[in-house]
Amino acid sequence: MKGHTFEPGRLIAGATAVAVAVGYGLDAAGTWDPHPLVLLPALLAGLVLAALVTALTHAARRNRRRAHQSDQPAPPPLGDLPMASLREGHEALRATREHRQEAPGRGRGAAPGTGGGKTPGGDGSGDGVRPTGRPGP
């Protein structure tokens, strides 16, 4: 299993939440009597600190990643791509598809050799002759 990256902002947020929970727990047990306006602002301050640390961590990692990427060679410019051969292949494929669609007697989904017509002959003429040359049923 791949290890997770260290997130200091989450550590601070978790520690703040645990500290506030312990404060309220001690207050409920009667051991400590904090001022009512101490724990909630402490939670708010801890979450703001966690957000700042997270933003700084993200910026540092982004800068490090960009510096690492600048060491690698740049990809080839677009002018080096074989666009003419790609266009020729695309046009040939398109011409093949158009030729198939324009083929006489071939409907959509027709099996090879059936002609795909609606008449018993399959060629759409209605004469009852099959494309093989044999008379229809």
C-alpha positions as CSV (number, residue, x, y, z in Angstrom):
1,M,0.0,0.0,0.0
2,K,1.3,3.4,-0.9
3,G,1.9,5.7,2.0
4,H,0.0,8.9,2.4
5,T,1.7,12.3,2.3
6,F,2.1,14.2,5.6
7,E,-0.6,16.9,6.0
8,P,0.5,19.3,8.8
9,G,-2.8,21.3,8.4
10,R,-4.8,18.2,9.3
11,L,-2.6,17.5,12.2
12,I,-3.1,20.9,13.6
13,A,-6.9,20.8,13.0
14,G,-7.1,17.4,14.7
15,A,-5.0,18.5,17.7
16,T,-7.1,21.6,18.1
17,A,-10.4,19.6,18.1
18,V,-8.9,17.1,20.6
19,A,-7.8,20.0,22.9
20,V,-11.2,21.6,22.8
21,A,-12.9,18.2,23.4
22,V,-10.6,17.6,26.4
23,G,-11.5,21.1,27.7
24,Y,-15.2,20.4,27.5
25,G,-14.7,17.0,29.0
26,L,-12.8,18.5,32.0
27,D,-15.5,21.1,32.4
28,A,-18.2,18.3,32.4
29,A,-16.3,16.3,35.0
30,G,-16.0,19.4,37.2
31,T,-12.2,19.4,37.2
32,W,-11.7,22.5,35.3
33,D,-14.0,25.6,35.0
34,P,-13.0,27.5,31.8
35,H,-14.4,30.8,30.9
36,P,-17.4,30.2,28.5
37,L,-15.7,32.3,25.8
38,V,-12.4,30.5,25.8
39,L,-12.9,27.1,24.1
40,L,-14.9,28.2,21.0
41,P,-12.4,31.0,20.1
42,A,-9.6,28.5,20.6
43,L,-11.3,26.1,18.2
44,L,-11.7,28.9,15.7
45,A,-8.1,30.0,16.0
46,G,-6.9,26.5,15.6
47,L,-8.9,26.0,12.4
48,V,-7.6,29.2,11.0
49,L,-4.1,28.2,11.8
50,A,-4.7,24.8,10.1
51,A,-6.0,26.6,7.0
52,L,-2.9,28.8,6.8
53,V,-0.5,25.9,7.3
54,T,-2.4,23.9,4.6
55,A,-2.1,26.8,2.1
56,L,1.6,27.2,2.8
57,T,2.1,23.4,2.4
58,H,0.2,23.4,-0.9
59,A,2.3,26.4,-2.2
60,A,5.6,24.8,-1.2
61,R,4.7,21.4,-2.8
62,R,3.5,23.2,-6.0
63,N,6.7,25.1,-6.3
64,R,8.8,22.0,-5.7
65,R,6.8,20.1,-8.3
66,R,7.2,22.9,-10.9
67,A,11.0,23.0,-10.2
68,H,11.2,19.3,-10.8
69,Q,9.2,19.5,-14.0
70,S,11.4,22.2,-15.4
71,D,14.4,19.9,-15.1
72,Q,12.8,17.5,-17.5
73,P,13.0,18.0,-21.3
74,A,10.2,19.8,-23.0
75,P,7.9,17.9,-25.3
76,P,8.4,18.3,-29.0
77,P,6.8,21.3,-30.7
78,L,3.6,20.7,-32.6
79,G,5.3,21.4,-35.9
80,D,7.1,18.1,-35.6
81,L,3.9,16.0,-35.7
82,P,3.1,14.1,-38.9
83,M,-0.1,16.0,-39.6
84,A,-0.2,15.3,-43.3
85,S,-0.1,11.5,-42.8
86,L,-2.7,11.7,-40.1
87,R,-5.0,13.7,-42.4
88,E,-4.5,11.2,-45.2
89,G,-5.4,8.3,-42.9
90,H,-8.5,10.1,-41.6
91,E,-9.7,11.0,-45.2
92,A,-9.2,7.3,-46.3
93,L,-11.2,6.1,-43.3
94,R,-14.0,8.6,-44.1
95,A,-14.1,7.6,-47.8
96,T,-14.4,4.0,-46.8
97,R,-17.3,4.7,-44.5
98,E,-19.0,6.8,-47.2
99,H,-18.5,4.1,-49.7
100,R,-20.1,1.5,-47.4
101,Q,-23.1,3.7,-46.9
102,E,-23.6,4.4,-50.6
103,A,-23.3,0.7,-51.6
104,P,-26.5,-0.3,-53.5
105,G,-28.8,-2.8,-51.9
106,R,-27.2,-2.7,-48.6
107,G,-29.4,-1.5,-45.7
108,R,-28.5,-0.9,-42.2
109,G,-27.9,-4.1,-40.3
110,A,-28.3,-6.4,-43.3
111,A,-26.3,-9.6,-43.3
112,P,-23.7,-9.9,-46.0
113,G,-25.2,-11.3,-49.2
114,T,-28.8,-10.5,-48.3
115,G,-29.0,-7.1,-49.9
116,G,-30.9,-5.7,-47.0
117,G,-34.1,-4.9,-49.1
118,K,-37.7,-5.3,-47.9
119,T,-38.9,-7.6,-50.6
120,P,-38.3,-11.4,-50.7
121,G,-35.6,-10.9,-53.3
122,G,-33.7,-8.6,-51.0
123,D,-32.8,-6.1,-53.7
124,G,-35.9,-3.9,-53.3
125,S,-37.1,-4.5,-56.9
126,G,-40.0,-6.8,-55.9
127,D,-39.3,-9.4,-58.6
128,G,-38.9,-12.2,-56.1
129,V,-35.4,-13.1,-57.4
130,R,-32.8,-13.5,-54.8
131,P,-29.4,-11.9,-55.2
132,T,-27.8,-15.3,-55.8
133,G,-29.9,-15.7,-58.9
134,R,-32.3,-18.3,-57.6
135,P,-36.0,-17.6,-57.7
136,G,-37.7,-16.6,-54.4
137,P,-39.9,-18.9,-52.3
